[in-house]
């Protein structure tokens, strides 16, 4: 497979997964298996999915900034409640990435 075709397939899989994930959630169920099917290592597939999810989350926050400012107290309460889960998710995610074999 040529590099151009390979890179195009990686882009399409990641883009489609992120669009689906942004609208409905669960884009990882497309991205990770799709990249692994192309022969990309599991760790790289997970890292790619995490990086692209960070950018789509930032795009959402940027788009909703006026609404977030108007309801800052509500979002602060939500963040305080979610913060332990965010920390736990970060810890568990790092452990999972460490446990995935490189090959």
MMTF fields as JSON, N, C-alpha, C and O atoms, coordinates in Angstrom:
{
  "mmtfVersion": "1.0.0",
  "mmtfProducer": "UNKNOWN",
  "numBonds": 411,
  "numAtoms": 412,
  "numGroups": 103,
  "numChains": 1,
  "numModels": 1,
  "chainsPerModel": [1],
  "groupsPerChain": [103],
  "chainIdList": ["A"],
  "bondAtomList": [4, 2, 8, 6, 12, 10, 16, 14, 20, 18, 24, 22, 28, 26, 32, 30, 36, 34, 40, 38, 44, 42, 48, 46, 52, 50, 56, 54, 60, 58, 64, 62, 68, 66, 72, 70, 76, 74, 80, 78, 84, 82, 88, 86, 92, 90, 96, 94, 100, 98, 104, 102, 108, 106, 112, 110, 116, 114, 120, 118, 124, 122, 128, 126, 132, 130, 136, 134, 140, 138, 144, 142, 148, 146, 152, 150, 156, 154, 160, 158, 164, 162, 168, 166, 172, 170, 176, 174, 180, 178, 184, 182, 188, 186, 192, 190, 196, 194, 200, 198, 204, 202, 208, 206, 212, 210, 216, 214, 220, 218, 224, 222, 228, 226, 232, 230, 236, 234, 240, 238, 244, 242, 248, 246, 252, 250, 256, 254, 260, 258, 264, 262, 268, 266, 272, 270, 276, 274, 280, 278, 284, 282, 288, 286, 292, 290, 296, 294, 300, 298, 304, 302, 308, 306, 312, 310, 316, 314, 320, 318, 324, 322, 328, 326, 332, 330, 336, 334, 340, 338, 344, 342, 348, 346, 352, 350, 356, 354, 360, 358, 364, 362, 368, 366, 372, 370, 376, 374, 380, 378, 384, 382, 388, 386, 392, 390, 396, 394, 400, 398, 404, 402, 408, 406],
  "bondOrderList": [1, 1, 1, 1, 1, 1, 1, 1, 1, 1, 1, 1, 1, 1, 1, 1, 1, 1, 1, 1, 1, 1, 1, 1, 1, 1, 1, 1, 1, 1, 1, 1, 1, 1, 1, 1, 1, 1, 1, 1, 1, 1, 1, 1, 1, 1, 1, 1, 1, 1, 1, 1, 1, 1, 1, 1, 1, 1, 1, 1, 1, 1, 1, 1, 1, 1, 1, 1, 1, 1, 1, 1, 1, 1, 1, 1, 1, 1, 1, 1, 1, 1, 1, 1, 1, 1, 1, 1, 1, 1, 1, 1, 1, 1, 1, 1, 1, 1, 1, 1, 1, 1],
  "groupList": [{"groupName": "UNK", "atomNameList": ["N", "CA", "C", "O"], "elementList": ["N", "C", "C", "O"], "formalChargeList": [0, 0, 0, 0], "bondAtomList": [1, 0, 2, 1, 3, 2], "bondOrderList": [1, 1, 2], "singleLetterCode": "X", "chemCompType": "L-PEPTIDE LINKING"}],
  "groupTypeList": [0, 0, 0, 0, 0, 0, 0, 0, 0, 0, 0, 0, 0, 0, 0, 0, 0, 0, 0, 0, 0, 0, 0, 0, 0, 0, 0, 0, 0, 0, 0, 0, 0, 0, 0, 0, 0, 0, 0, 0, 0, 0, 0, 0, 0, 0, 0, 0, 0, 0, 0, 0, 0, 0, 0, 0, 0, 0, 0, 0, 0, 0, 0, 0, 0, 0, 0, 0, 0, 0, 0, 0, 0, 0, 0, 0, 0, 0, 0, 0, 0, 0, 0, 0, 0, 0, 0, 0, 0, 0, 0, 0, 0, 0, 0, 0, 0, 0, 0, 0, 0, 0, 0],
  "groupIdList": [1, 2, 3, 4, 5, 6, 7, 8, 9, 10, 11, 12, 13, 14, 15, 16, 17, 18, 19, 20, 21, 22, 23, 24, 25, 26, 27, 28, 29, 30, 31, 32, 33, 34, 35, 36, 37, 38, 39, 40, 41, 42, 43, 44, 45, 46, 47, 48, 49, 50, 51, 52, 53, 54, 55, 56, 57, 58, 59, 60, 61, 62, 63, 64, 65, 66, 67, 68, 69, 70, 71, 72, 73, 74, 75, 76, 77, 78, 79, 80, 81, 82, 83, 84, 85, 86, 87, 88, 89, 90, 91, 92, 93, 94, 95, 96, 97, 98, 99, 100, 101, 102, 103],
  "secStructList": [7, 7, 2, 2, 2, 2, 2, 2, 2, 2, 2, 2, 2, 2, 2, 2, 2, 2, 2, 2, 2, 2, 2, 6, 1, 7, 6, 2, 2, 2, 2, 2, 2, 2, 2, 2, 2, 6, 6, 7, 7, 2, 2, 2, 2, 2, 2, 2, 2, 2, 2, 2, 2, 2, 2, 2, 2, 2, 2, 2, 2, 2, 2, 6, 2, 2, 2, 2, 2, 2, 6, 2, 2, 2, 2, 2, 2, 2, 2, 2, 2, 2, 2, 2, 2, 2, 2, 2, 2, 2, 2, 2, 2, 2, 2, 2, 2, 2, 2, 1, 7, 7, 7],
  "xCoordList": [0.854, 0.0, 0.901, 1.856, 0.589, 1.41, 1.214, 0.199, 2.201, 2.116, 0.93, 0.261, 0.671, -0.45, -1.772, -2.592, -1.982, -3.213, -3.332, -4.4, -2.233, -2.218, -2.571, -3.427, -1.918, -2.19, -3.617, -4.246, -4.129, -5.511, -6.483, -7.452, -6.241, -7.103, -7.054, -8.085, -5.866, -5.733, -6.535, -7.252, -6.418, -7.16, -8.665, -9.391, -9.135, -10.571, -11.122, -12.181, -10.419, -10.871, -10.92, -11.907, -9.867, -9.823, -10.858, -11.536, -10.99, -11.956, -13.384, -14.169, -13.716, -15.07, -15.371, -16.471, -14.408, -14.6, -14.798, -15.632, -14.037, -14.176, -15.481, -16.108, -15.894, -17.185, -18.297, -19.158, -18.283, -19.284, -19.217, -20.247, -18.003, -17.832, -18.268, -18.802, -18.054, -18.467, -19.986, -20.55, -20.633, -22.095, -22.785, -23.691, -22.368, -23.077, -22.284, -22.871, -20.976, -20.125, -19.685, -20.333, -18.596, -18.145, -17.344, -17.289, -16.721, -15.909, -14.717, -14.19, -14.289, -13.15, -13.441, -12.523, -14.717, -15.08, -14.856, -14.846, -14.676, -14.327, -12.826, -12.186, -12.281, -10.896, -9.905, -9.09, -9.973, -8.956, -8.965, -7.903, -10.115, -10.087, -9.685, -9.007, -10.109, -9.75, -8.249, -7.664, -7.632, -6.178, -5.422, -4.422, -5.886, -5.227, -5.364, -4.434, -6.525, -6.723, -5.765, -5.407, -5.348, -4.375, -2.945, -2.021, -2.77, -1.44, -0.728, 0.451, -1.424, -0.844, -0.878, -1.877, 0.196, 0.265, -0.819, -1.292, -1.202, -2.293, -1.999, -2.883, -0.77, -0.43, -0.543, -1.026, -0.105, -0.18, -1.634, -2.019, -2.448, -3.87, -4.58, -5.384, -4.287, -4.906, -4.422, -5.22, -3.124, -2.574, -3.161, -3.47, -3.32, -3.928, -5.355, -5.788, -6.089, -7.481, -7.566, -8.43, -6.694, -6.69, -6.361, -7.023, -5.35, -4.954, -6.075, -6.36, -6.708, -7.782, -8.997, -9.699, -9.259, -10.376, -10.12, -11.048, -8.867, -8.533, -8.843, -9.379, -8.514, -8.783, -10.274, -10.736, -11.039, -12.481, -13.141, -14.109, -12.642, -13.172, -12.869, -13.716, -11.671, -11.321, -12.219, -12.666, -12.478, -13.345, -14.752, -15.372, -15.252, -16.573, -16.574, -17.471, -15.572, -15.501, -15.382, -15.993, -14.605, -14.46, -15.795, -16.155, -16.516, -17.807, -18.837, -19.691, -18.766, -19.757, -19.311, -19.943, -18.237, -17.657, -18.647, -18.626, -19.506, -20.475, -21.482, -21.813, -21.958, -22.905, -22.252, -22.877, -21.006, -20.289, -20.099, -20.275, -19.741, -19.586, -20.903, -20.922, -21.989, -23.296, -23.738, -24.474, -23.299, -23.699, -22.489, -22.397, -21.568, -20.297, -20.491, -19.781, -21.422, -21.64, -22.072, -21.624, -22.941, -23.395, -22.228, -22.078, -21.41, -20.286, -19.221, -18.537, -19.066, -18.124, -18.582, -17.769, -19.873, -20.399, -20.196, -19.798, -20.469, -20.276, -18.811, -18.505, -17.899, -16.473, -16.043, -15.281, -16.529, -16.152, -16.612, -15.883, -17.805, -18.317, -17.542, -17.287, -17.171, -16.489, -14.992, -14.375, -14.39, -12.932, -12.348, -11.351, -12.924, -12.356, -12.374, -11.432, -13.442, -13.511, -12.49, -11.943, -12.234, -11.215, -9.842, -9.083, -9.531, -8.244, -8.155, -7.14, -9.221, -9.225, -9.102, -8.354, -9.829, -9.745, -8.346, -7.872, -7.697, -6.327, -5.386, -4.551, -5.525, -4.669, -4.909, -3.963, -6.183, -6.508, -6.07, -5.536, -6.288, -5.865, -4.363, -3.907, -3.593, -2.135, -1.737, -0.82, -2.411, -2.111, -2.462, -1.732, -3.576, -3.973, -2.955, -2.548, -2.544, -1.527, -0.236, 0.434, 0.126, 1.349, 1.204, 2.181, 0.009, -0.21, -0.312, -0.087, -0.652, -0.781, 0.607, 1.505, 0.79, 2.109, 2.458, 1.576, 3.715, 4.164, 3.926, 3.726, 3.944, 3.745, 2.293, 1.892],
  "yCoordList": [-1.169, 0.0, 1.234, 1.32, 2.173, 3.381, 4.24, 4.14, 5.076, 5.966, 6.911, 7.187, 7.407, 8.331, 7.65, 8.211, 6.445, 5.711, 5.382, 5.533, 4.934, 4.598, 5.822, 5.744, 6.946, 8.169, 8.661, 9.167, 8.516, 8.911, 8.044, 8.559, 6.748, 5.851, 6.171, 6.162, 6.452, 6.832, 8.102, 8.189, 9.083, 10.335, 10.087, 10.592, 9.331, 9.085, 8.344, 8.699, 7.328, 6.57, 7.463, 7.457, 8.223, 9.089, 10.194, 10.49, 10.801, 11.887, 11.384, 11.995, 10.277, 9.73, 9.33, 9.572, 8.725, 8.338, 9.53, 9.488, 10.595, 11.795, 12.528, 13.038, 12.588, 13.219, 12.43, 13.013, 11.114, 10.278, 10.43, 10.565, 10.41, 10.539, 11.883, 11.96, 12.939, 14.271, 14.394, 15.038, 13.791, 13.892, 12.901, 13.277, 11.65, 10.599, 10.002, 9.39, 10.167, 9.494, 8.139, 7.578, 7.626, 6.291, 6.217, 5.154, 7.303, 7.275, 6.348, 5.908, 6.047, 5.133, 3.745, 3.023, 3.364, 2.046, 1.938, 0.834, 3.071, 3.076, 3.278, 2.594, 4.218, 4.631, 3.524, 3.136, 3.026, 2.063, 0.777, 0.367, 0.118, -1.091, -0.797, -1.602, 0.366, 0.718, 0.9, 0.422, 1.593, 1.801, 0.502, 0.246, -0.315, -1.605, -2.501, -3.231, -2.448, -3.239, -2.81, -3.617, -1.545, -1.073, -1.472, -1.239, -2.073, -2.521, -1.575, -1.766, -0.563, 0.362, -0.305, -0.926, -0.181, -0.786, -0.269, 0.858, -1.103, -0.759, 0.512, 1.35, 0.657, 1.851, 3.119, 4.145, 3.047, 4.218, 4.518, 5.684, 3.479, 3.676, 4.348, 5.259, 3.903, 4.509, 5.941, 6.834, 6.171, 7.522, 8.459, 9.609, 7.992, 8.803, 9.154, 10.291, 8.184, 8.416, 9.433, 10.309, 9.335, 10.271, 11.683, 12.648, 11.798, 13.116, 13.754, 14.939, 12.99, 13.569, 13.898, 14.87, 13.116, 13.421, 14.72, 15.491, 14.966, 16.225, 17.417, 18.42, 17.323, 18.428, 18.625, 19.763, 17.537, 17.72, 18.246, 19.001, 17.867, 18.424, 19.918, 20.703, 20.31, 21.732, 22.502, 23.606, 21.926, 22.596, 22.78, 23.824, 21.783, 21.902, 23.016, 23.859, 23.017, 24.054, 25.442, 26.395, 25.558, 26.85, 27.311, 28.484, 26.379, 26.715, 27.103, 27.955, 26.501, 26.722, 27.741, 27.85, 28.488, 29.372, 30.398, 30.677, 30.965, 31.96, 31.31, 31.873, 30.149, 29.427, 29.021, 29.086, 28.607, 28.195, 29.388, 29.264, 30.543, 31.75, 32.131, 32.511, 32.028, 32.415, 31.479, 31.889, 30.244, 29.268, 28.76, 27.571, 29.654, 29.268, 28.52, 27.546, 28.942, 28.278, 26.822, 25.934, 26.589, 25.228, 24.348, 23.225, 24.857, 24.077, 23.88, 22.857, 24.836, 24.669, 23.536, 22.718, 23.485, 22.387, 21.044, 20.064, 21.003, 19.759, 19.339, 18.163, 20.306, 19.989, 19.441, 18.476, 20.052, 19.599, 18.156, 17.349, 17.831, 16.471, 15.499, 14.361, 15.94, 15.068, 14.936, 13.998, 15.851, 15.875, 14.553, 14.102, 13.897, 12.593, 11.572, 10.794, 11.575, 10.668, 10.993, 10.1, 12.29, 12.712, 12.199, 11.68, 12.346, 11.853, 10.334, 9.797, 9.652, 8.196, 7.742, 6.81, 8.39, 8.037, 8.242, 7.441, 9.307, 9.565, 8.474, 7.974, 8.113, 7.074, 5.728, 5.047, 5.351, 4.061, 4.05, 3.048, 5.15, 5.225, 5.046, 4.351, 5.67, 5.508, 4.07, 3.544, 3.434, 2.028, 1.104, 0.157, 1.389, 0.584, 0.725, -0.268, 1.964, 2.162, 1.455, 0.928, 1.434, 0.749, -0.761, -1.441, -1.289, -2.735, -3.272, -4.46, -2.402, -2.864, -3.194, -2.354, -4.391, -4.733, -3.867, -3.458, -3.601, -2.737, -3.362, -2.648, -4.668, -5.32, -5.618, -6.17],
  "zCoordList": [0.0, 0.0, 0.0, 0.772, -0.863, -0.947, 0.305, 0.993, 0.58, 1.748, 1.648, 2.644, 0.442, 0.271, 0.611, 1.339, 0.088, 0.356, 1.842, 2.436, 2.432, 3.857, 4.698, 5.579, 4.43, 5.196, 4.981, 5.91, 3.763, 3.476, 4.27, 4.828, 4.326, 5.098, 6.586, 7.258, 7.099, 8.522, 8.784, 9.781, 7.899, 8.071, 8.034, 8.889, 7.074, 6.934, 8.144, 8.66, 8.596, 9.767, 11.0, 11.735, 11.224, 12.402, 12.308, 13.292, 11.153, 10.976, 11.166, 11.892, 10.517, 10.635, 12.073, 12.57, 12.737, 14.134, 15.048, 15.952, 14.822, 15.658, 15.386, 16.315, 14.137, 13.835, 14.52, 15.18, 14.366, 15.012, 16.529, 17.189, 17.082, 18.523, 19.062, 20.168, 18.308, 18.737, 18.755, 19.639, 17.799, 17.712, 18.64, 19.384, 18.601, 19.324, 20.484, 21.377, 20.485, 21.466, 20.921, 20.038, 21.445, 21.052, 19.776, 19.157, 19.355, 18.139, 18.228, 17.207, 19.444, 19.628, 19.09, 18.703, 19.063, 18.554, 17.05, 16.505, 16.373, 14.957, 14.776, 13.977, 15.521, 15.302, 15.641, 14.803, 16.847, 17.273, 16.45, 15.98, 16.251, 15.404, 13.957, 13.32, 13.443, 12.069, 11.896, 10.924, 12.845, 12.75, 12.967, 12.296, 13.892, 14.131, 12.9, 12.557, 12.232, 11.01, 9.904, 9.046, 9.919, 8.929, 9.275, 8.496, 10.447, 10.851, 11.797, 12.094, 12.271, 13.24, 14.613, 14.976, 15.369, 16.696, 17.631, 17.49, 18.581, 19.497, 20.293, 20.474, 20.766, 21.548, 20.71, 21.189, 19.483, 18.6, 18.254, 18.171, 18.05, 17.744, 18.91, 18.709, 20.127, 21.311, 21.48, 21.764, 21.31, 21.452, 20.404, 20.715, 19.17, 18.117, 18.477, 18.286, 18.996, 19.379, 20.507, 20.479, 21.494, 22.616, 22.122, 22.506, 21.281, 20.78, 19.969, 20.139, 19.098, 18.293, 19.154, 18.873, 20.187, 21.091, 21.842, 22.086, 22.21, 22.894, 22.002, 22.474, 20.722, 19.808, 19.58, 19.5, 19.474, 19.272, 20.539, 20.451, 21.722, 22.972, 23.052, 23.478, 22.646, 22.637, 21.671, 21.983, 20.512, 19.524, 20.099, 19.897, 20.806, 21.417, 22.465, 22.478, 23.338, 24.375, 23.758, 24.243, 22.702, 22.032, 21.459, 21.557, 20.864, 20.273, 21.34, 21.092, 22.491, 23.544, 24.594, 25.645, 24.332, 25.346, 25.892, 27.091, 25.06, 25.534, 26.48, 27.523, 26.121, 26.971, 28.29, 29.348, 28.216, 29.431, 30.355, 31.567, 29.802, 30.63, 31.301, 32.472, 30.563, 31.101, 32.223, 33.121, 32.177, 33.183, 33.961, 34.266, 34.28, 34.902, 36.216, 36.469, 37.053, 38.341, 38.148, 38.872, 37.171, 36.89, 36.459, 36.94, 35.559, 35.062, 36.134, 36.134, 37.044, 38.151, 39.06, 39.49, 39.355, 40.174, 39.475, 40.105, 38.186, 37.437, 37.48, 37.673, 37.3, 37.308, 38.659, 38.722, 39.755, 41.103, 41.307, 41.884, 40.842, 40.988, 40.094, 40.49, 38.897, 37.942, 38.182, 37.678, 38.939, 39.081, 39.569, 39.004, 40.605, 41.002, 39.86, 39.707, 39.063, 37.921, 36.857, 36.211, 36.676, 35.707, 36.139, 35.321, 37.412, 37.922, 37.801, 37.357, 38.197, 38.115, 36.667, 36.373, 35.758, 34.345, 33.778, 32.973, 34.196, 33.747, 34.245, 33.492, 35.5, 36.089, 35.409, 35.011, 35.28, 34.659, 33.196, 32.722, 32.475, 31.083, 30.93, 30.022, 31.81, 31.762, 32.047, 31.416, 32.983, 33.311, 32.129, 31.835, 31.466, 30.318, 29.189, 28.586, 28.905, 27.863, 28.204, 27.316, 29.48, 29.896, 29.724, 29.407, 29.927, 29.864, 28.434, 28.203, 27.471, 26.084, 25.542, 25.596, 25.026, 24.476, 23.265, 22.51, 23.093, 21.985, 20.629, 19.647, 20.556, 19.262, 19.092, 18.067]
}
